[in-house]
Amino acid sequence: MHPLSTILFILGYGLALPIGAKFGVVRSTQNRLALIGHQAGVGLAALGWALRASVGMFFIHVVWLIMARIWFGIERNKGEGQRQ
């Protein structure tokens, strides 16, 4: 157990989970600040898993980062299409 990983988990999940729980609203309102906060939190948690040498959990978090960004972008592109 790496002590720095525990700090990263507390900070990362403390930031990412409240935003992630309302990610549908974040996505529909296109709240970029909340997306950045969520991405930073998940990134910190992923780094914590990397420090613990848990490759599987690290990659799960990285895949979620990518999927969340794509999901956010799809809503933005859909909104732009409706404005035209």
N, C-alpha and C positions, 0 to 999 in steps of 0.2 A: 504494500500500500504506500503510495507516494503522497506525502502531506500536501504538496502543492496541488495535486489533482483534486483533493477534497475542497480546497478553496475555489478551484476552477468550477467544480460542480455546483457549489453553493451560489457563486456569482452567475454562472451560465444558466443553470436551470431557474434560478430566481428571476432572471430577466426573460428567458425564453418561454417558460410555461404560461405565465399570465397572458402574454401576447398570443401564444399558440392556441390557447383556449378560445380566443376570439379571432382566429385567423380569417375566418369567413368574412367577418365585418371589416377587418384590415384590408382584405383583398377587394371587397366590393367598394369600399370608400377610397381605395388606392392611397392609403396612408403610408407613405414612403418611410417616414421616421420610425413607425412601428415595425415595418419590415426590416429596416436596418438594425433596430434593437433586437428583434427576434434572431436575425442572422448572426449578430455578434454573440448573443447568448448561446445559441446552438454551437457556434464555433468554439467558444470557451469550453463548453461541455465536451466537445469532440477532442479538444486538446487535452482535457483531463483524462479521457479514455486512452489517448495515445500515451500519456505519461504512465498509465497503469499497464501498458503493453497489451491492451485489449483491442486487437485489430478489428475484430468483428463489430464491436460497438462503435469504434471510430468510423468505420465505413458506413454503418447505418446512419450516423449523424451527418456525414458528408452527403450521402444520397438524399437525406431529408432537406439539407440546405439547397441542393440543386432543384429538387422537386418543388419546394416552396417558392423559389425564385421563378421557376417556369409557370407555376400556377398563378402567381401574382402578375406576371407578364401577359398571360392569356387574357385575364380580365381587363387589363389595360388595352390590349389590342382589340378586344371585343367592344369596349367603350368608344374607341376611336372610329371603329367601323360604323357605329350607330350615329355618330355626329356628322358623317359625310352625307 
